[in-house]
Amino acid sequence: MHNANDVLFILLGAIMVLAMHAGFAFLEVGTVRKKNQVNALVKIIMDFAISTIAYFFIGYSIAYGVDFFKAAPTLIDGNGYALVKFFFLLTFAAAIPAIVSGGIAERAKFNPQLIATFMLAGFIYPLFEGISWNNLFGFQAWLAANFGASFHDFAGSIVVHAVGGWIALAAVLHLGPRHGRYGKKGEIYAHPPSNIPFLALGAWILTVGWFGFNVMSAQQIEGISGLVAVNSLMAMVGGTLVACLVGRNDPGFVHNGPLAGLVAICAGSDIMHPLGALITGGIAGGLFVYAFTLTQNKWKIDDVLGVWPLHGLCGVWGGIAAGIFGQVALGGLGGVSLSSQLIGTALGISIAFIGGYVVYGTLKKVMGLRLSQEQEYDGADLSIHKISATPAND
């Protein structure tokens, strides 16, 4: 039976992860061009609102079989623990469209994105969440029986970050690059960040909130572990240092470095040795810089914030790293199988990319995803700017 301490513990976690959405917002605001800053702010808060409705009415039930409408008399059991657990897990679900938002920034229509958000938070994300964290379809039991351990993802390197990153890749491929980003002969025209202080603020907000994201994933106070906190710290530092070195002091890379490390450590933060966490974060920091440069300059995938390299690829690395550095031989606590990590990671990628490709592909055919060239040059979705610029009546 949960008590008031558990309720307060997980509630504080929910609040910290909720605050991370301000980090998503300012990271995007600082990266996009100035004319699109208002659009970025509106998208993030609206995505959260839509995610809440989708996850409350549909997604949470898919993942955990909970029906709030049938359980009304018992909602206050354990000081309302079931409700704050929903709140906490909702903030994870809402991170999916927040991640996608950074990839499709500056050329996506507002209303189709809100519809996509409902589908992602209501159906796509909860499916893999339930498989990973609630043994939906018996997948975890099958892995344990055949490979000695179930798929381990303590705080969502794969469930949240890789899923969000691979959905974003599908959306970006459907949208295509921003007008003027690449020339007809292969020229690359940079769109530098509009506000480095805002970008840095967003990164710092995310970094601080991440300790709630990871530590409070224990979901009850008896499960709290200082190992999770210190591993998160070490991965953050490793990601920062390597991103700074490989990125040659570029401020955009430096401030995404800690995020890369934190993405990667989510899965194994409860079972790794801090040195393993430092290595995991360092590799993630270098991976982000390399993959961001490769996708933007060679493959010409216009992922504005680099969310596929950051969340998609560093999340995949985190899932695999848990199977490596979680081993007792490498200082970990054990109870993890590299084979299970690879299979679980592959399943998460498949559900995310296929689901995202279908959702955004359908919206593209039915109502279109791209702004017109005039709207894009004018500053994202004009309807948002008209609302924002309307003066109050005297």
N, C-alpha and C positions, 0 to 999 in steps of 0.2 A: 504493500500500500504506500503510495507516495504521500509525502507530507508537505507542509508549507515551505520547508527549505528547498525541496526539489522544485517546487513551483517557482520560487524566487530565482533559483539557479538557472533554470531553462528560460525564464522570462528575461533575465539579464542577457542571456545569449541571444534571444530573439531581438532584443533592442539593439545589441551591438551589430548583428548582421543587418538589421534594418538600416542602421546608420551607414553600412557599407554601400547602400544604394546611392547615398550622397556622393560617395567616392566614385562610383561608376559614372555619375552625372558629371562631376567636375573633371574627371579624367577625359571624358568625351568633349566637354566644353573647352578644355585647354588644347585639345588636339585638332578639332575641326576648325574651319575658317570662321572668322568673327561673325559673318552673316548667318551662320547656322547654329550659333550658341543657344539661342532661345529654343529652337527646335529640339536640341539635345536635352535641355532641361525638362521640357514638357513631355517628351517621349518617355523618359525614365520614370517619372512619377505616374504617368498614365499606364505604363506597362505594369507597374506594381499594383495599381488598382484593379486592372483587368485580371492579372494573375491571381489576386486574392479571390475574386469571384469564381474564376475557373477552377482553382484548386479546392475551394470550400465546397462547391456544389458537385464537382466531378473528380478531380485529380486525387484528392486525399483518399477518397473511397476506393479508387482503382489501386492505389499503392498499398493501403492498409486495411481495406474493408470496413472502414468506419462510416457510419451513417448518423450524422448529428441529429437528424430529424427523428429517428427512432430512439435515440439515446438521450432525449431531452431530460428525463428525470435524473439521470446519473451524471450529468455534466459537471455538477459541483463535487463529485466524489474526489477525494484526495486533494481538496482545495482547488478543484478545477484544473488539475494537472493535464487532463486530456486536451483542454482548450489551449493552454500555453504550448503544449507539444505541437499542436497544429500550427500555431503562430510561428514557432521556431522553424518547423519544416517548410512552412510557406515561404519564409524569407530565402530559403535555398531554392525553392521552385521559381520564385520571382527573379532569381539571379540569371536564369536561362535567357529570357528576353532582354535583360540588361546587358548580358554579354553580346547577344546578337546585335543589339542596337549599335554597338561600337563598330562592328564590321560593315554594316549597311548604311552608315551615316552619310549624310549630305546628298543623297539622291533617291531615297526610298519614300514612297507615299505614306502618309500618316495613318489613314484608316485601314488599309490592308495590313499594316504592321500590327495594329491592335487586334485584328482578327487572327493573325498568326500567333500573337501572344496568347490568346485564349486557347488555341489548339495545342500549343506547346506546353503550357502550364496545366491544361486540363487533361491531355491525353499522352503526348509523346514522352515528356519527362517522367510522369508518374509510372509509366509502364516499366522503364528500366529501374526507377527508384524501388518499386515493389519487388522486382526480380532480385535486386542487390541487397536491399535492407529488410525485406519481409518474406524472403524465400518464395516469391510468387512462382507458380508452375513447378516448384520443386527443383529449380535450377541449382541453388546453393547446395542442397542435399546431394544432388547428382555429382557436383564437383568434389564434395567432401568424400563421397564413396569411391570415386575413381582416381582422385589425385591427392588424397590425404588431407585436404583443407579446402574450405570454401573460398570464394572470391572475397578478398579483404579490401575494403575501402572505407576507412574509419570516418573521414569527413568529406569525401566527395571529389577526389582528384578526377575520377572517371564519371561518377554519378552526376555531379554538377558541372565541373569545368570542362572535361572532355566532351560531354554531351552538348553543352552550350557552344563550345568551339566548333564542333563538327556540324551542328545545325547552322551556325553562322557561315561556315564555308559553303554549304549548299545554297544559302540565301544570296551570298555574294556572287556565286557563279551564275545564278539566275538574273541578278541585277546587271552585272557587267560593271566596268570601271566608270568613274565619274567623267563627265565631259571635260576634255582638256588635260586629263591625267597622262595619257599616252598619245604620241603622235602616230601618224599613218605609216611612218618609216621606222617605227620602233623607238622614237625618242621618248624620254621620260621627263615629265614636267613635275617638279616637286610641289607639293602643297604642305609647306611646313606648319608645325603647330602654331596656333594663333596666340596662345597664352601659356608659357611655361610655368608661371606660378600657379595657375589653376590646375594644370596637369599634375604638378607636384603635390598640390593640396589633395587632389583626388587620390593619388597614390598613397599619401600618408593616411587619409581616412580609411582607405581599404586595408592598409597594413595594420592599423590599430584594431579595426573591427574584426580582422581575420583571427585574432586570438579568441574572440568569442565564437567565431565560425568553427575553429578547431577544438578548443578546450571544452566548450559546452556541448560538443557532439556526444559527449558521455551521457547527456540527457538526464542524469541524476547526480546529486552531489557526492554520493558514495563512489561514483566512477571517475571522479575528477583525478587527473594525473598531471603532475608537474613535468613529466617526460614529454607530454604533448606540447606544453608551453615552450619548453626549452628547445625541442626539435623544430618547432615553428620558428623560433628566434634564429636558430643556426641556419636553417634553410633560407630564411629571409636574407641574412647576412651573406651567405654564399652566393645567392642569386645577384645581390647588389654588387659585390666585388667583381664577379666574373663579367657581368653585363657592362660594368664600367671599363674593365680592361679590354674586353673584346670589342665593345662599342666605342672605344677611343674617347671616353669621357662625354659622349653625346648625352645631353640631359634627358632626352626622351628614353633612351635605352637605360640610363642609370635609374630612372624612377619606375621603369617597368621591370627592372631586375628583381627587386624584392617580391613583386607580385608573381613573377615566374617561379621563384623559389617556393613561395607559399602555396601556389597551385600544386606544385609537384609533391609537397610534403603532406598534403591532406590525407592521402590514402594510408601512408605508413607511419604517421606521426606518433601513434601509440605503441609501435613495436620496434622502431629503429633506435640505434645508439645515436647520440648527438653528432658523432663524427660522420656517421652514415647520412644523417640529415644535412650536414654541411656539404658533403659531396653531392647529394641529390639536388640541393638548391643551387650549387655552383654549376652543375651540368645544365640545369634548367635555364639559368641566366644566359649561358653561352648559346644554348639551343634557341632561345627566343631571338637573340640578336641575329644569328645566322639565318634562321628560318624567315624572320621578318624581311631581311634584306633579299633573300632568295625569292620569296613570293612577290614582293613589290617590284623588284628590278629585273629579274630574269623571267619569271612565270607571268608577270603582269597581272597578278590577282590583286585588285584594289580593295584590300581589307584595311579600312582606314586606321583603326586602332591596333591592328595586328592581333585580333582576338583568336584567330585560328592558331597561329604560332604560340600565343601566350596560354590560352586555355585549352585548345584542342591538342596541340603537340606536347606542351609541358604537362598537361593532365595525363596523357598517355604515358609519358615518361614516369610520372608519379605512380601510376598503377603498376608499372613494371618494376620500378625501384623498390616498391614495398615487398615484392617477391624476391628481390636480391638482398637488400640491406636489412630486411626483417629476419633473415636467416640467423640462427644461433652462431654459426661459423663466422659471421661478419659482425658480431656484437649485438644482434637483434634478439628479440624475445621468442622468435620462432612461431609455430602455428600457422605458417603461411606457405603456399605452394606457388612456385613460379609458373607452373603450367596453368593453374587456376587463374592466376593474375593475367596471363596472356589471353586465355579464353574469355574471361569476364570483360577484359578491356576491348577485345575484338567485338564482342556482342554489343557493348555500349556504343562503340563507334558505328556499328551497322545500324542500330536502331535510330541513332541520332541523325546520321547522314541521310539514310533512306527516308526517315520520317520528315526531316527538314526539307528534303528535296521535293517530296510529294506535296507538303503544305504550301511551300512557296511557289512550286510549279503550278499548282492548282489556282492559287491567287493570281499568278501572272497571267494565266489564260482567261480567268473569269473577270477580273477587274483591273489588272495591270499593277505592277510594282513600282515602276519608275516614274519619277516626276518628269514633266516635259523639260526640254533643254532650257526654255525660258525660265521656268520655275527654279530649276537647279542653279542657274546663273544668278537669279534674283535672291536666292536664299531659302533653300529647302521648301517645305510645304507652306505656300503663301497664306493659307487659312489660319495657321498658327500665328504668323506675324501680324495679320490683320487684327486678330483678337488681342494679341499682346500690345499692339500699338493704339488700341482704341482708348481715347482719353475718358476719364471718369466725368460724369455729368456734374455740373456745378449745382 
